[in-house]
């Protein structure tokens, strides 16, 4: 597999031709991110992107795409199993107040919520990093994002940008760029769910953070939902929902804003917020989350989905035998379960109660302290910037973190891609060549079902994020990575 960027006509070509035209293309096609100037007014700049698609092994890419429907169904199964979720997450909750509050609300609302609205919508993203098994490249799962999986709206535009730059300025280059329909598949799933609740007057409520900077990604979904399906979106924060919403006697969530002439019934509550403690600064936001959960609106995600996507659940299912995992999922065939397990990385609990002896846990800790470059310490958080590496990991394990807090984390094998491609990156209008980069693949999936009846279950496009080697975190909005697209190569 070639790990070098495509050959350019001259050393200055990326700066003189590709970069300026990429900036103009992103501006005219909405491949942008929002910020605010000193006046508080919004302004837009191109999203961080690569200028050319990154080489990616063909067979591993197609393999994880093929697994998408089963991972979707797995999350749905786990979300509807309160006995399992409570058993696994209760010890974690003792050292993690945020997970504790989510779990408490899940237990309090599960029966009422599933009775009022048995259908759940999942807009999921399973993230992978390439590594090797013998002589072959394989993809290992980093995590499953079950809430607020971002960039489904913008990701297809990156492939279109790359296709334009190649066809216009490098016409003799032949590449295999896979289709990426993440925006269209996402809005189709939202529309299907909304019309299931209100066939005549569907309305999607997008739950957003105050001061959100990734509005272009969200707006791409809003416009697609309207243009293709004539389904509108209402954007409100959790605090605004609590101020203007109520659940009626009919069980529906009704929103009456100052600008609305009459209440609007919500068909789908789509969370692009609510994944972090900072989204819940007061009881008001928690009350809004409970209000939504106990309504007839289809939730994306339910509290069960949110909890099923936590790192602790990821570690717990990876520790199960094939037979136990198959039983947990309702009796799946062994081969089907093994296909999912083939993507699991090394994952270890830090809870003493999950080991037969103190020595077994001490062996895990000793190895992590001795070789911290081979491990990542992960809390139950989404959004980037939360993991601990290197000396910070060592300090936490050696006593810098109390036992309750430490056992709410998991230890994960650090995945290091064996082949590191050079790339042209563009951020803040500046073009730079980075000789060693790492590309993380996110595979979107959409699911709509009620535990028995499945309306939608499919692969829904991909996200590729590329960063310089040595940058630990991977978020684009948080400033670590650039949006990229896949160039399939080899096998």
KOLDRENDO-535685 format. One line per field, with one value per residue (C-alpha): x, y, z; residue number from 1; residue in one letter. Coordinates in nm, 4 decimals, m for minus. Layout:
X	X:...
Y	Y:...
Z	Z:...
k	NUM:...
r	A:...
***
This chain:
X	0.0000:0.1433:0.1587:0.2741:0.0457:m0.0334:0.2496:0.2132:0.3481:0.5771:0.6769:0.4742:0.1605:m0.0218:0.0364:m0.0188:m0.3052:m0.4699:m0.4885:m0.6433:m0.8949:m0.9820:m1.0548:m1.2846:m1.4569:m1.5233:m1.6685:m1.9036:m2.0178:m2.0576:m1.7609:m1.7052:m1.7067:m1.8398:m1.6588:m1.7331:m1.5392:m1.5023:m1.8433:m2.0065:m2.1286:m2.0824:m1.8203:m1.7180:m1.3880:m1.3141:m1.3272:m0.9836:m0.9312:m0.6700:m0.6092:m0.5973:m0.7620:m0.5644:m0.4749:m0.6699:m0.6636:m0.9577:m1.0537:m1.0506:m1.2626:m1.5202:m1.5125:m1.6121:m1.8726:m2.0225:m2.0335:m2.2345:m2.5818:m2.4783:m2.3137:m2.6324:m2.8441:m2.6008:m2.6409:m3.0192:m3.0177:m2.7959:m3.0017:m3.3108:m3.1380:m3.1561:m3.0335:m2.7061:m2.6522:m2.7212:m2.5024:m2.2038:m2.2356:m2.3330:m1.9733:m1.8549:m2.1208:m1.9772:m1.6777:m1.8473:m2.1365:m2.2360:m2.2749:m2.4501:m2.7103:m2.7694:m2.8046:m3.0415:m3.2628:m3.2513:m3.3726:m3.6448:m3.7815:m3.7165:m4.0561:m4.2571:m4.0413:m4.0530:m4.4272:m4.4932:m4.2497:m4.0930:m3.9129:m3.5625:m3.3489:m2.9759:m2.7415:m2.4227:m2.0567:m1.8057:m1.4470:m1.1507:m0.7738:m0.5650:m0.3085:m0.1568:m0.2291:0.0618:0.1196:m0.2262:m0.3815:m0.6843:m0.9060:m0.9560:m1.2451:m1.1648:m1.5214:m1.8861:m2.0418:m2.4071:m2.4909:m2.4217:m2.2055:m2.0875:m1.9800:m2.2322:m2.3435:m1.9995:m1.8113:m1.9506:m1.8364:m1.4736:m1.4862:m1.6500:m1.3780:m1.1076:m1.2782:m1.2989:m0.9333:m0.8195:m1.0342:m0.9609:m0.5917:m0.4595:m0.6653:m0.4217:m0.4463:m0.6768:m0.8117:m1.0846:m1.2975:m1.5872:m1.9294:m2.0109:m2.3805:m2.3708:m2.5844:m2.8528:m2.8735:m2.8910:m3.1700:m3.3611:m3.3504:m3.4627:m3.7482:m3.8608:m3.8661:m4.0461:m4.3167:m4.3655:m4.4821:m4.6571:m4.7193:m4.8898:m4.6938:m4.3546:m4.1147:m3.7586:m3.6223:m3.2435:m3.1052:m2.8009:m2.5389:m2.5477:m2.2713:m2.2336:m1.9496:m2.0271:m2.3485:m2.2651:m2.2573:m2.5903:m2.7447:m2.6435:m2.8713:m3.1457:m3.1444:m3.1278:m3.4190:m3.6311:m3.5233:m3.5605:m3.8423:m4.0124:m3.9507:m3.8534:m3.6072:m3.6438:m3.3135:m3.3256:m3.0914:m3.1883:m3.2631:m3.4886:m3.6711:m3.7415:m3.8640:m4.0916:m4.1809:m4.4283:m4.5613:m4.9336:m5.1979:m5.1547:m4.7906:m4.6514:m4.3817:m4.5191:m4.2976:m4.4331:m4.1638:m4.2097:m4.2153:m4.4738:m4.8459:m4.9367:m4.7653:m4.5753:m4.5697:m4.2226:m4.1795:m3.8070:m3.5684:m3.2236:m2.9447:m2.6399:m2.5793:m2.6178:m2.3087:m2.0956:m2.1370:m2.0883:m2.4218:m2.5931:m2.4889:m2.8088:m3.1176:m3.2974:m3.1065:m3.1557:m3.5290:m3.5364:m3.3612:m3.6203:m3.9033:m3.7893:m3.7283:m4.0808:m4.2589:m4.3866:m4.1109:m3.8647:m3.5343:m3.2015:m3.0597:m3.2570:m3.0807:m3.0287:m2.8456:m2.6333:m2.5289:m2.4759:m2.2135:m2.0037:m1.6436:m1.7256:m1.9856:m1.7346:m1.4818:m1.7393:m1.8613:m1.5030:m1.4290:m1.7149:m1.6642:m1.8140:m2.0875:m2.1751:m2.1740:m2.4020:m2.6419:m2.6458:m2.7583:m3.0425:m2.8719:m2.6775:m2.4774:m2.1170:m1.9727:m2.1766:m2.0461:m1.6882:m1.7024:m1.7756:m1.5159:m1.2508:m1.2480:m1.2085:m0.8837:m0.7322:m0.9518:m0.9101:m1.1180:m0.9639:m1.2290:m1.0761:m1.4079:m1.3804:m1.0590:m1.0153:m0.7296:m0.5590:m0.2504:m0.4357:m0.5305:m0.1820:m0.0358:m0.2477:m0.1509:0.2177:0.2285:0.0571:0.2969:0.5996:0.4961:0.2532:0.3076:0.1129:m0.2024:m0.4757:m0.6760:m1.0356:m1.3257:m1.6942:m1.6924:m1.7498:m1.6240:m1.2448:m0.9776:m1.0687:m0.8228:m0.4970:m0.1666:0.1977:0.3018:m0.0558:m0.1696:0.1118:0.0338:m0.3353:m0.2683:0.0031:m0.2268:m0.2974:m0.6571:m0.8613:m0.9805:m1.3464:m1.2572:m0.9943:m1.2325:m1.4767:m1.2121:m1.1026:m0.7579:m0.7281:m0.4544:m0.3106:m0.3531:m0.0565:m0.0999:0.2012:0.2017:0.1890:0.1000:0.2343:m0.0426:m0.1164:m0.3259:m0.5069:m0.6172:m0.6922:m0.5974:m0.2483:m0.1282:0.1326:0.2846:0.3040:0.5334:0.3748:0.0025:m0.2570:m0.6048:m0.9022:m1.2052:m1.5568:m1.8345:m2.1876:m2.4878:m2.8572:m3.1098:m3.4821:m3.6606:m3.8640:m3.6919:m3.8909:m3.9780:m3.6818:m3.7683:m3.4129:m3.0760:m2.7970:m2.4530:m2.4765:m2.1430:m1.8108:m1.5904:m1.2124:m1.0056:m0.6328:m0.3878:m0.0133:0.1558:0.1957:m0.1289:m0.3188:m0.6799:m0.8773:m1.1526:m1.1973:m1.4143:m1.1722:m0.8806:m0.6865:m0.7674:m0.8572:m1.1508:m1.0375:m1.1695:m1.0759:m0.8682:m0.8996:m0.5742:m0.4417:m0.6260
Y	0.0000:0.3348:0.5688:0.8757:1.1574:1.1780:1.3280:1.6998:1.8859:2.1056:2.1539:2.4762:2.3348:2.2674:2.6263:2.8101:2.6086:2.3486:2.5560:2.8773:2.6838:2.4604:2.7671:2.9082:2.5710:2.5191:2.8693:2.8280:2.4757:2.5192:2.3103:2.5549:2.5961:2.8835:3.1106:3.4526:3.7771:4.0359:4.1775:3.8436:3.8089:3.4715:3.4287:3.1281:2.9792:2.6679:2.3456:2.1899:1.9585:1.7638:1.8726:1.5188:1.1895:0.9564:0.6016:0.3418:m0.0408:m0.1640:m0.4948:m0.3719:m0.0722:m0.2941:m0.5355:m0.2783:m0.1311:m0.4791:m0.5002:m0.1806:m0.3329:m0.5805:m0.3123:m0.1052:m0.3975:m0.4723:m0.1210:m0.1463:m0.4846:m0.3571:m0.0403:m0.2506:m0.4646:m0.2697:m0.5642:m0.5744:m0.1978:m0.1455:m0.4402:m0.3188:0.0546:0.0710:0.0242:0.2812:0.5251:0.5335:0.7252:0.9135:1.1440:1.2092:0.8418:0.7924:1.0563:0.9107:0.5608:0.6772:0.8499:0.5457:0.3203:0.5656:0.6227:0.2979:0.1334:0.4514:0.5606:0.2295:0.2012:0.5508:0.5159:0.1745:0.2922:0.4328:0.6019:0.5462:0.7683:0.5888:0.6070:0.3322:0.4614:0.2484:0.2727:0.0540:m0.1856:m0.5150:m0.8822:m1.0749:m0.9385:m0.7906:m0.4596:m0.4784:m0.2212:m0.2190:m0.0388:0.2696:0.3339:0.3517:0.6979:0.6542:1.0204:1.3353:1.1593:1.4630:1.5505:1.3366:1.6578:1.7819:1.4580:1.3948:1.7426:1.6525:1.3736:1.6117:1.8695:1.6123:1.4869:1.8444:1.9212:1.5966:1.6234:1.9924:2.0189:1.6600:1.5129:1.2305:1.0812:0.7802:0.7077:0.4948:0.7185:0.5297:0.6929:0.8732:0.9430:1.0171:1.3307:1.1701:0.8475:1.0429:1.2736:0.9810:0.8021:1.1180:1.1653:0.8029:0.8274:1.1631:1.0462:0.7302:0.9489:1.2277:1.1274:1.4561:1.7165:1.5797:1.7970:1.7187:1.8865:1.9230:1.9586:2.1860:2.3477:2.7245:2.8822:2.5759:2.6170:2.3155:2.4679:2.4151:2.0380:2.0509:2.2907:2.0594:1.7974:2.0531:2.1679:1.8134:1.7077:1.9916:1.9795:1.6030:1.5225:1.8519:1.7833:2.0940:2.1143:2.3230:2.4037:2.4513:2.4068:2.1904:2.5015:2.6375:2.3052:2.3103:2.6705:2.6191:2.2493:2.0229:1.6718:1.6775:1.4350:1.2592:1.1884:1.4063:1.6645:2.0081:2.3132:2.6690:2.9256:3.3037:3.3157:3.0414:3.1050:2.7649:2.4629:2.2249:1.8498:1.6976:1.3787:1.3144:1.4554:1.4469:1.5164:1.7083:1.7980:1.6191:1.3994:1.5914:1.7189:2.0747:2.0383:2.0052:2.3082:2.2991:2.0932:2.2703:2.0769:1.7447:1.8147:1.8803:1.5491:1.3650:1.5555:1.4373:1.0792:1.0436:1.1632:0.9975:1.1584:0.9109:0.9734:0.9843:0.8556:0.7117:0.7051:0.3346:0.4033:0.6676:0.4254:0.1344:0.3451:0.4122:0.2934:0.0667:m0.1222:m0.1497:m0.3033:m0.5315:m0.6901:m0.7316:m0.9366:m1.1800:m1.5175:m1.5681:m1.7842:m1.5290:m1.2433:m1.4395:m1.5133:m1.1471:m1.0555:m1.3058:m1.6113:m1.4845:m1.7367:m1.7819:m1.6732:m1.3523:m1.2636:m1.3482:m1.1011:m0.8204:m0.9460:m0.9437:m0.5618:m0.5388:m0.3977:m0.4878:m0.3496:m0.3893:m0.3032:m0.1156:m0.2314:m0.4673:m0.6522:m0.7744:m0.9685:m1.3033:m1.1611:m0.8333:m0.9692:m0.9967:m0.6295:m0.5354:m0.7159:m0.4987:m0.1794:m0.2716:m0.3318:0.0013:0.1913:0.0152:0.0781:0.3723:0.4371:0.1178:0.2214:0.4863:0.5608:0.6461:0.7919:0.7614:1.0767:1.1912:1.5004:1.4687:1.5898:1.3523:1.0636:1.0275:0.9255:0.8785:1.0401:1.1494:0.7866:0.6713:0.9373:0.8420:0.4704:0.5203:0.7098:1.0457:0.9347:0.7895:0.4287:0.5154:0.7534:0.5202:0.2260:0.4443:0.4505:0.1713:0.0892:0.0411:m0.0794:0.2161:0.1477:0.2538:0.2325:0.0573:0.2672:0.6439:0.8459:1.1917:1.4460:1.8046:1.9615:2.2962:2.4730:2.8416:2.9194:2.7729:2.4789:2.2452:1.9130:1.6683:1.3750:1.1302:1.1258:0.8942:0.8527:0.7408:0.5974:0.6515:0.4362:0.5740:0.3533:0.4341:0.2187:0.2556:m0.0183:m0.1114:m0.4291:m0.6482:m0.4491:m0.2985:m0.0151:0.0937:m0.0749:0.0180:0.1584:0.5355:0.6623:0.7387:1.0024:1.0123:1.2299:1.2778:1.4228:1.4512:1.1545:1.2170:1.4130:1.1998:1.3219:1.3023:1.5649:1.8069:2.0618:2.0488:2.1308:1.8057:1.6624:1.7522:1.6179:1.3810:1.1287:0.7717:0.6657:0.2863:0.1102:m0.2463:m0.5031
Z	0.0000:m0.1007:0.1971:0.0064:m0.1108:m0.4784:m0.6833:m0.7473:m1.0548:m0.8453:m0.4800:m0.4625:m0.6245:m0.2969:m0.1796:m0.5098:m0.6609:m0.4402:m0.1223:m0.2616:m0.4697:m0.1769:0.0373:m0.2305:m0.2817:0.0895:0.1211:m0.1726:m0.0752:0.2995:0.4144:0.6995:1.0753:1.2806:1.5223:1.6674:1.6446:1.9201:1.8399:1.9124:1.5552:1.3875:1.1181:0.9142:0.8078:0.6076:0.8068:0.8682:0.5696:0.3800:0.0218:m0.1187:m0.0185:0.2070:0.0997:0.2968:0.2733:0.0689:0.2311:0.5938:0.4902:0.3212:0.6159:0.8781:0.6443:0.6257:1.0075:1.0477:1.0625:1.3326:1.5453:1.5083:1.6250:1.9091:2.0521:2.0273:2.2052:2.4857:2.5282:2.6022:2.8661:3.1927:3.3986:3.2028:3.1840:3.5544:3.6582:3.4537:3.5097:3.8783:4.0036:3.7478:3.8656:4.2184:4.0860:3.8026:3.9019:3.5390:3.4538:3.7879:3.7012:3.3529:3.4959:3.7686:3.5123:3.2837:3.5658:3.6679:3.3163:3.1236:3.1711:3.1093:2.8178:2.6305:2.6874:2.5513:2.2612:2.1962:1.8825:1.9110:1.6477:1.6409:1.4406:1.5350:1.4414:1.5053:1.4986:1.3895:1.3554:1.1231:1.2630:1.1476:1.2043:1.0594:0.7104:0.6683:0.7666:0.9980:1.1642:1.5405:1.7046:1.9100:2.0287:1.9278:1.9395:2.0292:2.0948:1.8918:1.6309:1.4375:1.0812:0.8951:0.7264:0.6174:0.5552:0.2027:0.1004:0.1667:m0.0897:m0.3357:m0.2699:m0.3329:m0.6483:m0.7809:m0.7054:m0.8673:m1.1790:m1.2290:m1.1405:m1.1541:m1.4399:m1.5177:m1.1675:m1.1299:m0.7812:m0.6219:m0.3999:m0.2364:m0.2273:0.0961:0.1527:0.5260:0.4978:0.2818:0.4852:0.8111:0.6980:0.5480:0.8843:1.0659:0.8197:0.8502:1.2286:1.2314:0.9916:1.1961:1.4848:1.2894:0.9247:0.8389:1.0360:1.1434:1.3418:1.4503:1.7611:1.7458:2.0966:2.0680:2.2872:2.3459:2.1374:1.9128:1.6586:1.4397:1.3093:0.9406:0.9925:1.1725:0.9205:0.6347:0.7915:0.8518:0.4911:0.3570:0.5750:0.4432:0.0791:0.0401:0.2835:0.3766:0.7451:0.9480:1.2371:1.5518:1.7295:2.1084:2.4028:2.6986:2.9039:2.6289:2.6061:2.9778:2.9525:2.6530:2.6560:2.8298:2.7922:2.7289:2.8456:2.5120:2.5988:2.3190:2.3795:2.2919:2.2403:2.2503:2.1755:2.1969:1.8160:1.7669:1.7373:1.8822:2.0397:1.8134:1.8740:1.8522:1.6495:1.7039:1.9640:1.8029:2.0523:1.9343:2.2992:2.6310:2.6061:2.8572:3.2152:3.0851:2.9056:3.2456:3.4539:3.6608:3.7439:3.4594:3.1947:3.3732:3.3975:3.0235:2.9538:3.1655:2.9958:2.6544:2.7690:2.9100:2.5961:2.2782:2.0721:1.9249:2.0949:1.9121:2.1336:2.4222:2.7558:2.6948:2.3687:2.5403:2.8138:2.5725:2.3951:2.7059:2.7289:3.0236:2.8222:2.5374:2.7772:2.9381:2.6152:2.4922:2.8050:2.7388:2.5790:2.2354:2.3886:2.6585:2.4077:2.1731:2.4590:2.5634:2.2114:2.2151:2.0711:1.7717:1.5735:1.6862:1.3502:1.3569:1.7018:1.6091:1.3207:1.5672:1.8138:1.5412:1.5619:1.9409:2.0766:2.4122:2.6918:3.0678:3.3714:3.6637:3.9093:4.1714:4.2024:3.8440:3.9066:4.0817:4.2863:4.3643:4.1909:3.8574:3.8663:3.9820:3.6805:3.4482:3.6300:3.6422:3.2689:3.1978:3.4247:3.2785:2.9160:2.9178:2.5457:2.4782:2.6663:2.6954:3.0113:2.9185:3.1202:3.0299:2.8176:2.4606:2.2812:2.2901:2.5289:2.8132:2.7754:2.9683:2.8100:2.9067:3.2336:3.3107:3.2819:3.5094:3.7682:3.7754:3.8186:4.0820:4.3145:4.1576:4.1103:4.3967:4.3607:4.2975:4.0161:3.8703:3.8490:3.6547:3.3790:3.1481:3.0163:2.6415:2.4134:2.2242:1.8556:1.6450:1.2670:1.1124:0.7951:0.8305:0.5263:0.4485:0.3828:0.2882:0.5650:0.5588:0.8754:0.9267:0.5662:0.6104:0.3993:0.5437:0.4517:0.7412:0.6763:0.9208:0.9860:1.1343:0.9823:1.1945:1.0161:1.1458:1.0010:1.0331:1.0851:1.1199:1.3027:1.3729:1.5638:1.8684:1.9855:1.7471:1.4374:1.2505:1.0123:0.9233:0.9766:0.7375:0.6717:0.6381:0.5065:0.6671:0.8288:0.7903:1.0222:0.9721:1.2224:1.2676:1.4290:1.8019:1.8413:2.0894:2.0602:1.7359:1.7356:1.4456:1.6264:1.9209:1.6906:1.6719:1.3272:0.9691:0.7712:0.4997:0.2471:0.1642:m0.1369:m0.1521:m0.2305:m0.2376:m0.0354
k	1:2:3:4:5:6:7:8:9:10:11:12:13:14:15:16:17:18:19:20:21:22:23:24:25:26:27:28:29:30:31:32:33:34:35:36:37:38:39:40:41:42:43:44:45:46:47:48:49:50:51:52:53:54:55:56:57:58:59:60:61:62:63:64:65:66:67:68:69:70:71:72:73:74:75:76:77:78:79:80:81:82:83:84:85:86:87:88:89:90:91:92:93:94:95:96:97:98:99:100:101:102:103:104:105:106:107:108:109:110:111:112:113:114:115:116:117:118:119:120:121:122:123:124:125:126:127:128:129:130:131:132:133:134:135:136:137:138:139:140:141:142:143:144:145:146:147:148:149:150:151:152:153:154:155:156:157:158:159:160:161:162:163:164:165:166:167:168:169:170:171:172:173:174:175:176:177:178:179:180:181:182:183:184:185:186:187:188:189:190:191:192:193:194:195:196:197:198:199:200:201:202:203:204:205:206:207:208:209:210:211:212:213:214:215:216:217:218:219:220:221:222:223:224:225:226:227:228:229:230:231:232:233:234:235:236:237:238:239:240:241:242:243:244:245:246:247:248:249:250:251:252:253:254:255:256:257:258:259:260:261:262:263:264:265:266:267:268:269:270:271:272:273:274:275:276:277:278:279:280:281:282:283:284:285:286:287:288:289:290:291:292:293:294:295:296:297:298:299:300:301:302:303:304:305:306:307:308:309:310:311:312:313:314:315:316:317:318:319:320:321:322:323:324:325:326:327:328:329:330:331:332:333:334:335:336:337:338:339:340:341:342:343:344:345:346:347:348:349:350:351:352:353:354:355:356:357:358:359:360:361:362:363:364:365:366:367:368:369:370:371:372:373:374:375:376:377:378:379:380:381:382:383:384:385:386:387:388:389:390:391:392:393:394:395:396:397:398:399:400:401:402:403:404:405:406:407:408:409:410:411:412:413:414:415:416:417:418:419:420:421:422:423:424:425:426:427:428:429:430:431:432:433:434:435:436:437:438:439:440:441:442:443:444:445:446:447:448:449:450:451:452:453:454:455:456:457:458:459:460:461:462:463:464:465:466:467:468:469:470:471:472:473:474:475:476:477:478:479:480:481:482:483:484:485:486:487:488:489:490:491
r	X:X:X:X:X:X:X:X:X:X:X:X:X:X:X:X:X:X:X:X:X:X:X:X:X:X:X:X:X:X:X:X:X:X:X:X:X:X:X:X:X:X:X:X:X:X:X:X:X:X:X:X:X:X:X:X:X:X:X:X:X:X:X:X:X:X:X:X:X:X:X:X:X:X:X:X:X:X:X:X:X:X:X:X:X:X:X:X:X:X:X:X:X:X:X:X:X:X:X:X:X:X:X:X:X:X:X:X:X:X:X:X:X:X:X:X:X:X:X:X:X:X:X:X:X:X:X:X:X:X:X:X:X:X:X:X:X:X:X:X:X:X:X:X:X:X:X:X:X:X:X:X:X:X:X:X:X:X:X:X:X:X:X:X:X:X:X:X:X:X:X:X:X:X:X:X:X:X:X:X:X:X:X:X:X:X:X:X:X:X:X:X:X:X:X:X:X:X:X:X:X:X:X:X:X:X:X:X:X:X:X:X:X:X:X:X:X:X:X:X:X:X:X:X:X:X:X:X:X:X:X:X:X:X:X:X:X:X:X:X:X:X:X:X:X:X:X:X:X:X:X:X:X:X:X:X:X:X:X:X:X:X:X:X:X:X:X:X:X:X:X:X:X:X:X:X:X:X:X:X:X:X:X:X:X:X:X:X:X:X:X:X:X:X:X:X:X:X:X:X:X:X:X:X:X:X:X:X:X:X:X:X:X:X:X:X:X:X:X:X:X:X:X:X:X:X:X:X:X:X:X:X:X:X:X:X:X:X:X:X:X:X:X:X:X:X:X:X:X:X:X:X:X:X:X:X:X:X:X:X:X:X:X:X:X:X:X:X:X:X:X:X:X:X:X:X:X:X:X:X:X:X:X:X:X:X:X:X:X:X:X:X:X:X:X:X:X:X:X:X:X:X:X:X:X:X:X:X:X:X:X:X:X:X:X:X:X:X:X:X:X:X:X:X:X:X:X:X:X:X:X:X:X:X:X:X:X:X:X:X:X:X:X:X:X:X:X:X:X:X:X:X:X:X:X:X:X:X:X:X:X:X:X:X:X:X:X:X:X:X:X:X:X:X:X:X:X:X:X:X:X:X:X:X:X:X:X:X:X:X:X
***
